[in-house]
Amino acid sequence: MAPVCAGEPVADVYDNPTANPAKDACGKRIKSCRMRFPQGMPFGRFPGAGQYRSQQRP
């Protein structure tokens, strides 16, 4: 899956601020998203909802 972020490095996987592009990574937490998108997250669904897909009936 391609990253949603483009721009300056923000934080490492532990949510520590960084300016190093090699250490910039998603922490996979709501806090991590809020650090990257302070004006609001760029999606209109619940993060991680795709992990709980129900089986479709025929």
MARNU-770904 format. One line per field, with one value per atom (N, C-alpha, C): residue number from 0; residue in one letter; chain; atom name; x, y, z. Coordinates in steps of 0.001 Angstrom, whole numbers, plus 500000, padded with zeros to 6 digits. Atoms other than C-alpha are relative to their C-alpha. Layout:
REM residues N
zakol = c(NUM|...)
mise = c(a|...)
kollo = c(A|...)
volo = c(CA|...)
x = c(X|...)
y = c(Y|...)
z = c(Z|...)
END
This chain:
REM residues 58
zakol = c(0|0|0|1|1|1|2|2|2|3|3|3|4|4|4|5|5|5|6|6|6|7|7|7|8|8|8|9|9|9|10|10|10|11|11|11|12|12|12|13|13|13|14|14|14|15|15|15|16|16|16|17|17|17|18|18|18|19|19|19|20|20|20|21|21|21|22|22|22|23|23|23|24|24|24|25|25|25|26|26|26|27|27|27|28|28|28|29|29|29|30|30|30|31|31|31|32|32|32|33|33|33|34|34|34|35|35|35|36|36|36|37|37|37|38|38|38|39|39|39|40|40|40|41|41|41|42|42|42|43|43|43|44|44|44|45|45|45|46|46|46|47|47|47|48|48|48|49|49|49|50|50|50|51|51|51|52|52|52|53|53|53|54|54|54|55|55|55|56|56|56|57|57|57)
mise = c(m|m|m|a|a|a|p|p|p|v|v|v|c|c|c|a|a|a|g|g|g|e|e|e|p|p|p|v|v|v|a|a|a|d|d|d|v|v|v|y|y|y|d|d|d|n|n|n|p|p|p|t|t|t|a|a|a|n|n|n|p|p|p|a|a|a|k|k|k|d|d|d|a|a|a|c|c|c|g|g|g|k|k|k|r|r|r|i|i|i|k|k|k|s|s|s|c|c|c|r|r|r|m|m|m|r|r|r|f|f|f|p|p|p|q|q|q|g|g|g|m|m|m|p|p|p|f|f|f|g|g|g|r|r|r|f|f|f|p|p|p|g|g|g|a|a|a|g|g|g|q|q|q|y|y|y|r|r|r|s|s|s|q|q|q|q|q|q|r|r|r|p|p|p)
kollo = c(A|A|A|A|A|A|A|A|A|A|A|A|A|A|A|A|A|A|A|A|A|A|A|A|A|A|A|A|A|A|A|A|A|A|A|A|A|A|A|A|A|A|A|A|A|A|A|A|A|A|A|A|A|A|A|A|A|A|A|A|A|A|A|A|A|A|A|A|A|A|A|A|A|A|A|A|A|A|A|A|A|A|A|A|A|A|A|A|A|A|A|A|A|A|A|A|A|A|A|A|A|A|A|A|A|A|A|A|A|A|A|A|A|A|A|A|A|A|A|A|A|A|A|A|A|A|A|A|A|A|A|A|A|A|A|A|A|A|A|A|A|A|A|A|A|A|A|A|A|A|A|A|A|A|A|A|A|A|A|A|A|A|A|A|A|A|A|A|A|A|A|A|A|A)
volo = c(N|CA|C|N|CA|C|N|CA|C|N|CA|C|N|CA|C|N|CA|C|N|CA|C|N|CA|C|N|CA|C|N|CA|C|N|CA|C|N|CA|C|N|CA|C|N|CA|C|N|CA|C|N|CA|C|N|CA|C|N|CA|C|N|CA|C|N|CA|C|N|CA|C|N|CA|C|N|CA|C|N|CA|C|N|CA|C|N|CA|C|N|CA|C|N|CA|C|N|CA|C|N|CA|C|N|CA|C|N|CA|C|N|CA|C|N|CA|C|N|CA|C|N|CA|C|N|CA|C|N|CA|C|N|CA|C|N|CA|C|N|CA|C|N|CA|C|N|CA|C|N|CA|C|N|CA|C|N|CA|C|N|CA|C|N|CA|C|N|CA|C|N|CA|C|N|CA|C|N|CA|C|N|CA|C|N|CA|C|N|CA|C|N|CA|C|N|CA|C|N|CA|C)
x = c(500845|500000|500892|499193|501407|499738|500201|501957|499066|500944|499305|500702|499280|501784|501004|498925|503959|500428|499530|506119|501163|498883|508572|499866|500053|509503|499392|500704|507437|500474|499710|508082|500441|499604|509580|498866|501057|507618|499559|500349|507640|499441|500570|506148|500977|498993|509420|500223|499790|509786|501360|498752|512417|499989|499844|513729|500750|499246|515565|499034|500909|513720|500181|499765|515322|499293|500661|513708|498501|501422|510303|499198|500824|507723|498685|501313|504094|500028|500077|503501|498763|501230|500124|499109|500872|498310|499286|500734|495736|500904|499086|498344|500961|499083|500702|499324|500744|498040|499795|500231|497286|501270|498741|500969|500212|499795|501021|498930|501125|497622|499328|500569|497008|498660|501276|494103|498890|500988|492302|500509|499532|492883|499297|500537|492377|499167|500868|489899|498755|501271|486325|499520|500394|486344|500822|499268|487635|501289|498745|491333|499970|499956|491792|498697|501289|488178|500110|499819|489415|500475|499533|490851|498838|501154|487348|498876|501035|485502|499144|500900|482459|499867|500173|481794|498682|501201|479329|499184|500891|476330|499693|500296|475579|498617)
y = c(498821|500000|501244|498788|503395|500940|499056|506013|501134|498919|508720|501344|498760|511345|500341|499484|513459|501310|498761|516256|499761|500053|516893|498839|501039|514128|500557|499558|514303|499262|500774|511469|498586|501396|508010|499084|500950|504832|500112|499825|505778|501395|498651|509267|501034|499000|511043|500891|499110|514153|499765|500177|513816|500863|499288|515782|499124|500941|512750|499153|500792|511233|498487|501436|507817|499458|500442|507691|500281|499669|509061|498744|501189|506288|500151|499979|505747|499150|500745|504689|499128|500797|503130|500185|499646|504919|501308|498752|507724|501189|498920|509886|500301|499829|509316|500771|499305|510454|501468|498615|513566|500843|499266|514522|500388|499750|514272|500901|499247|515878|500821|499217|518575|500665|499396|520082|498967|501065|516742|498920|501135|513322|499972|499908|513028|498795|501108|510162|500047|499931|509715|498654|501307|506267|499725|500371|504523|499293|500682|503612|498553|501407|499860|499257|500662|499125|498878|501036|497082|498684|501224|494553|499130|500703|493556|499902|500138|492920|498780|501145|490753|499245|500802|487947|500389|499649|488832|498756|501133|486605|499958|500112|485253|500483)
z = c(500000|500000|500000|500124|499036|501168|498904|501724|499598|500256|502011|500125|499706|503198|498911|500846|501014|500641|499396|502271|500936|499062|505054|500979|498967|507533|501283|498795|510713|501245|498791|513167|499650|500187|513607|500468|499631|514426|501456|498588|518123|500281|499915|517421|500548|499647|518198|498787|501146|516004|499350|500740|513276|498740|501268|510314|499001|500823|508909|499169|500837|505909|500159|499826|506607|501240|498768|510066|500003|500075|509027|499687|500198|509386|500747|499367|510305|501269|498752|513908|500093|500074|512934|501234|498885|515758|499647|500214|515822|500327|499632|517585|498849|501129|514636|498870|501054|512166|500364|499581|514190|499900|500155|514135|498540|501419|510342|499397|500551|509728|501096|498895|512391|499664|500381|510386|499850|500149|510277|499076|500786|508848|498644|501359|505062|499565|500386|505136|500862|499295|506208|500500|499453|507764|501246|498798|510843|499619|500301|510642|500492|499625|510675|499755|500215|509697|498977|501003|506734|500580|499361|509180|500461|499451|510251|498993|501030|507021|500289|499806|507385|498679|501204|504968|499331|500719|502276|499720|500286|501794|498513|501453|498294|499661)
END
